[in-house]
Amino acid sequence: MFDGLDSSVQPLFVAPRDLVRWAEHVRPHVAKMAEGSNGRYETGDIFAALATGRMLLWVAIEGIDLACVLVTEIVQYPRLRAMRCIGVSGSRPRRWMHLLADVERASKERFGCTRMESLHQPDHARLLRTGGWRPFHVLSEKPL
């Protein structure tokens, strides 16, 4: 997909102005996130938020392949600013999970965040344990 890149896994933040160039490559991953959102988002909702900068797009590239797509949003609390992981889609997570540290660093240095958060499926908790994450709250829901 992307020629001339290092064969190791490389992280990349995709600025809203560059979304058009990436849209078709990330669309299947964003659609998967929307499907797993339990009705919170449709694919178009996520793309609209990415285009305006309300949500942020991060990708991991492995050689010429797209290894992972991550969507985050900044949450401004009264006393702190957090980068919240909204969705992640990719294969072979052990190859790119360490890149979360790059997202954390950029979140602090570029976006002024002092905390990372993640909304995730319960079975993903085992993956996050490797990066110093700890459970704080679990989001459970019941349709009305």
C-alpha positions in Angstrom: 0.0 0.0 0.0 2.8 2.4 0.9 6.0 2.0 -1.0 9.5 2.9 0.3 8.9 2.7 4.0 10.9 0.9 6.6 9.7 -2.7 7.2 9.4 -2.1 11.0 6.1 -0.8 12.4 6.0 3.0 12.3 3.4 5.3 14.0 1.9 8.2 12.2 -0.5 11.0 13.3 -2.8 11.9 10.4 -3.8 15.6 10.6 -7.4 16.5 9.6 -6.1 18.3 6.5 -4.6 14.9 5.3 -7.6 12.8 6.0 -8.7 12.8 2.3 -5.5 11.1 1.3 -6.0 8.4 3.9 -9.8 8.0 3.9 -10.0 5.0 1.6 -7.2 3.1 3.3 -8.7 3.6 6.8 -12.4 3.3 5.9 -12.7 -0.5 6.6 -11.1 0.0 10.0 -13.3 3.0 10.8 -16.3 1.0 9.7 -15.3 -1.8 12.1 -15.1 0.7 14.9 -18.5 2.1 14.1 -20.0 -1.4 14.0 -18.5 -2.1 17.5 -19.8 1.1 19.0 -23.2 -0.3 19.8 -25.0 2.4 18.0 -22.9 5.4 19.2 -21.4 6.1 15.8 -21.8 5.4 12.2 -18.8 5.4 9.9 -19.8 8.8 8.5 -20.0 10.2 12.1 -16.4 9.3 12.8 -15.2 10.6 9.5 -17.0 13.9 10.1 -15.4 14.2 13.6 -11.9 13.4 12.1 -12.4 16.0 9.3 -13.1 18.7 11.9 -10.4 17.7 14.3 -12.9 16.7 17.0 -11.4 13.2 16.8 -7.9 12.3 15.9 -6.5 9.6 13.5 -3.4 7.6 14.2 -2.1 4.8 12.0 0.7 2.2 12.3 2.4 1.2 9.1 4.3 -2.0 8.8 6.4 -2.0 5.6 3.8 -1.4 2.9 0.8 -2.4 5.0 -1.5 -0.6 7.3 -1.1 -2.5 10.5 -3.4 -0.5 12.8 -5.8 2.4 12.9 -6.5 4.2 16.1 -9.1 7.0 16.7 -8.9 9.2 19.8 -10.6 12.3 21.1 -9.5 14.9 23.6 -11.7 15.1 26.7 -11.4 18.3 28.7 -12.4 17.8 32.3 -12.6 20.7 34.7 -9.2 19.8 36.2 -7.4 17.9 33.5 -7.2 17.1 29.8 -7.3 13.4 28.7 -6.7 11.7 25.4 -9.4 9.0 25.1 -8.9 6.0 22.7 -12.3 5.6 21.0 -11.5 2.7 18.7 -8.6 0.6 17.4 -8.6 -1.8 14.5 -5.8 -3.9 13.2 -4.2 -7.3 13.1 -1.3 -8.8 15.1 -1.5 -6.3 18.0 1.7 -7.5 19.6 3.5 -6.0 16.6 2.1 -2.5 17.2 0.8 -2.2 20.8 4.2 -0.7 21.9 3.4 2.3 19.6 0.7 3.4 22.1 3.7 5.0 23.9 4.2 7.3 20.9 0.5 8.3 21.1 0.9 8.9 24.8 4.0 11.1 24.2 2.3 13.1 21.5 -0.8 13.5 23.6 1.3 15.1 26.3 3.7 17.1 24.2 1.5 18.2 21.3 -2.0 18.3 22.8 -1.4 19.1 26.5 -3.0 16.0 27.9 -2.1 14.7 31.3 -4.0 11.4 31.1 -4.8 8.6 28.6 -8.2 6.8 28.7 -9.5 3.9 26.7 -13.0 2.6 26.0 -12.4 -1.0 25.0 -13.9 -4.4 25.0 -13.3 -6.5 28.1 -11.0 -8.9 26.3 -8.7 -6.1 25.3 -7.7 -5.5 29.0 -5.0 -8.1 28.7 -3.3 -6.2 25.9 -3.3 -2.9 27.8 -1.7 -4.5 30.9 1.6 -4.6 29.0 1.8 -0.8 28.7 1.3 0.2 32.3 -2.5 0.6 32.0 -4.7 -0.2 34.9 -8.5 -0.5 35.0 -10.2 2.3 36.7 -13.9 2.2 35.6 -15.7 -0.3 33.4 -18.4 1.0 31.1 -21.5 -1.3 31.3 -24.7 -0.5 29.5 -28.3 -1.5 29.3 -30.5 -0.5 26.4 -33.8 1.2 27.5 
